[in-house]
Amino acid sequence: MVHVHRTITVRTPAQTVVGYLRDFAHAESWDPGTVSCTRTDTGPIAVGARWHNVSEFRGKKTELTYRLDRLEPDRIVFVGSNKTATSTDDLTISEQDGTTTVSYHATIEFHGLAKLADPFLVSRERRFGSST
C-alpha cells in the first residue's frame, strides 16, 4: 500500500477551493501524474459523479474510474479503481484568516499480482508525491 500526504496553503476562500477541487477533471492541473481526466456522467457534480482518469507512472499509462465518494464543505473524497488498484484521494479543507489549507492524503492499494510490486512502488510514489 502506498500513502502520500501533502499540505498546501493558498490565499483563496475555502468555498472557492472546494468548488475547484470537487471537479476531479482539474486533477490534470494539480496532479503531475494525470495525463487526462474527463467526466463520464452529466449533471451537477455530486456524490456519485464519475471520471475517467489516465495517469502515467514509470512510463506506463494506467486508467482508473474515479467516483466522488464524499462531498462536504470541508472534505472531498474520490475513490478510483481498476483491476489492479484502488486509489483514494482524501482532501480536507480548512480556512482561517483568509487563508485556506488543503490537506491531501492519497492511498493506493494494489490487488492481485500488483501487490508483489508494492515494496518497489512505495519509495517511487513518495518521491512522485512531493511534486503534487
C-alpha positions as CSV (number, residue, x, y, z in Angstrom):
1,M,0.0,0.0,0.0
2,V,1.3,3.5,-0.9
3,H,0.5,6.6,1.2
4,V,1.2,10.2,0.2
5,H,0.4,13.2,2.3
6,R,0.9,16.8,1.3
7,T,-0.4,20.1,2.7
8,I,-0.8,23.3,0.7
9,T,-1.9,26.7,1.8
10,V,-3.5,29.3,-0.5
11,R,-5.0,32.8,-0.1
12,T,-8.3,31.8,-1.6
13,P,-11.6,31.3,0.2
14,A,-12.3,27.7,1.1
15,Q,-15.6,27.8,-0.8
16,T,-13.8,28.6,-4.0
17,V,-11.2,25.9,-3.3
18,V,-13.9,23.3,-2.7
19,G,-15.7,24.4,-5.9
20,Y,-12.5,23.8,-7.9
21,L,-11.3,20.6,-6.3
22,R,-14.7,18.8,-6.4
23,D,-14.4,18.6,-10.2
24,F,-11.8,15.8,-10.5
25,A,-11.2,16.8,-14.1
26,H,-9.0,19.6,-12.6
27,A,-6.6,16.8,-11.5
28,E,-4.9,17.5,-14.9
29,S,-3.7,20.8,-13.3
30,W,-2.7,19.7,-9.8
31,D,-1.7,16.0,-10.2
32,P,1.6,15.7,-12.1
33,G,0.8,12.0,-13.0
34,T,-2.6,12.7,-14.5
35,V,-2.4,12.7,-18.3
36,S,-6.2,13.2,-18.8
37,C,-9.3,13.2,-16.7
38,T,-12.8,13.5,-18.1
39,R,-16.2,13.3,-16.6
40,T,-18.2,10.3,-17.7
41,D,-21.6,11.4,-16.5
42,T,-23.7,14.6,-16.6
43,G,-25.5,16.9,-14.3
44,P,-24.3,18.7,-11.2
45,I,-21.2,17.4,-9.5
46,A,-22.4,15.5,-6.5
47,V,-21.6,12.3,-4.6
48,G,-21.6,9.5,-7.2
49,A,-20.2,11.6,-10.1
50,R,-17.6,9.7,-12.1
51,W,-14.5,10.5,-14.1
52,H,-12.2,8.5,-16.4
53,N,-8.6,9.2,-15.4
54,V,-5.5,8.3,-17.3
55,S,-2.3,8.6,-15.3
56,E,1.3,7.8,-16.2
57,F,3.6,6.1,-13.7
58,R,7.1,4.9,-14.5
59,G,6.5,5.4,-18.2
60,K,3.3,3.3,-18.3
61,K,-0.2,4.6,-18.5
62,T,-3.0,3.3,-16.3
63,E,-6.7,4.0,-16.4
64,L,-9.0,4.3,-13.4
65,T,-12.6,5.1,-13.0
66,Y,-13.0,7.7,-10.2
67,R,-16.1,8.3,-8.2
68,L,-16.9,11.2,-5.9
69,D,-17.4,9.4,-2.7
70,R,-17.8,12.3,-0.2
71,L,-18.5,16.0,-0.7
72,E,-18.7,18.3,2.3
73,P,-17.8,21.9,2.8
74,D,-14.5,20.8,4.5
75,R,-13.8,17.4,2.9
76,I,-13.8,15.8,-0.5
77,V,-13.0,12.1,-1.1
78,F,-12.5,10.5,-4.5
79,V,-12.1,6.7,-5.0
80,G,-10.6,5.4,-8.2
81,S,-10.3,1.8,-9.2
82,N,-9.3,-0.7,-11.9
83,K,-8.5,-4.4,-11.8
84,T,-5.0,-3.9,-10.2
85,A,-5.5,-1.0,-7.7
86,T,-7.8,1.2,-5.7
87,S,-6.8,4.8,-5.2
88,T,-8.4,7.0,-2.5
89,D,-7.8,10.8,-2.7
90,D,-8.9,12.4,0.6
91,L,-8.8,16.2,0.8
92,T,-9.6,18.1,3.9
93,I,-10.1,21.9,3.6
94,S,-9.9,24.4,6.4
95,E,-10.0,28.2,6.3
96,Q,-8.5,30.7,8.8
97,D,-7.9,34.4,8.5
98,G,-8.4,34.4,4.7
99,T,-6.1,31.5,4.1
100,T,-7.2,28.1,3.1
101,T,-5.2,24.9,3.9
102,V,-5.7,21.7,1.9
103,S,-4.5,18.5,3.5
104,Y,-4.2,15.9,0.7
105,H,-4.0,12.2,1.6
106,A,-3.7,9.6,-1.2
107,T,-3.7,5.9,-0.6
108,I,-3.2,3.3,-3.3
109,E,-3.9,-0.3,-2.5
110,F,-2.8,-2.9,-5.0
111,H,-4.7,-6.0,-5.9
112,G,-3.7,-9.4,-7.2
113,L,-0.2,-9.8,-8.6
114,A,0.3,-6.0,-8.4
115,K,0.7,-6.5,-4.6
116,L,4.1,-8.1,-5.3
117,A,5.4,-4.8,-6.7
118,D,4.2,-2.9,-3.7
119,P,7.6,-2.5,-1.9
120,F,9.2,-1.2,-5.0
121,L,6.4,1.3,-5.8
122,V,6.3,2.8,-2.3
123,S,9.6,4.7,-2.5
124,R,8.9,5.8,-6.1
125,E,5.4,7.1,-5.2
126,R,6.8,9.0,-2.2
127,R,9.2,10.9,-4.5
128,F,6.5,11.4,-7.1
129,G,4.0,12.7,-4.4
130,S,6.3,15.5,-3.5
131,S,5.6,17.2,-6.9
132,T,1.8,17.1,-6.3
